[in-house]
């Protein structure tokens, strides 16, 4: 793709389970004079259906999605639609999430408290084949990779364990987690036990406290992009 395809609007797919967030994103992106084509999806499964039906230049996806995690969605997009770029837009500011997103195949990472100008810049950069990450997050990632910043304890968790931890911290019941992820309750319980062992925590309450301190929970923003 050359530049931003001056004569054609970019085809964007917004993936977020909050309608109000998608509406807020559209308001931020539409007035830029770009006349970008914007399609919405509320889940990873809906996003994949959209990708099968239509061609898109860029997927803007949250990491916290019902049924299929954002990381799983990124993997599936890069496997099935390698020409489609992915920009993560999430509440998670910790570098561990950014590392996992880039390892999954994302080309950009922006948090939901970013200014609208930064979001538009990220869309332009990633859609044109570049990589976008904020300066602050980039510095923290490099510091962690080079050992100058202690690695997060969350780094010990697998993607599945991290997703289950997110749901526990958000207050979901084990039976609901199992149903959402298409797993048995026994499997979810086993994952929970391993999470507690890896993080050296002795109870669900301690796990929730740890998760809240590290902004792990799936937060219902209740508002569009902006300070959250």
Secondary structure, 3 states (H helix, E strand, C coil): CCCCCCCCCCEEEEECCCHHHHHHHHHHHHCCCCCCEEEEECCHHHHHHHHHHCCCCEEEECCCCCCCCHHHHHHHHHHHCCCCEEEEEECCCCHHHHHHHHHHCCCEEEECCCCHHHHHHHHHHHHCCCCEECHHHHHHHHHHHCCCCCCCHHHHCCHHHHHHHHHHHCCCCHHHHHHHHCCCHHHHHHHHHHHHHHHCCCCHHHHHHHHHHCCCCCCCCCCCCCCC
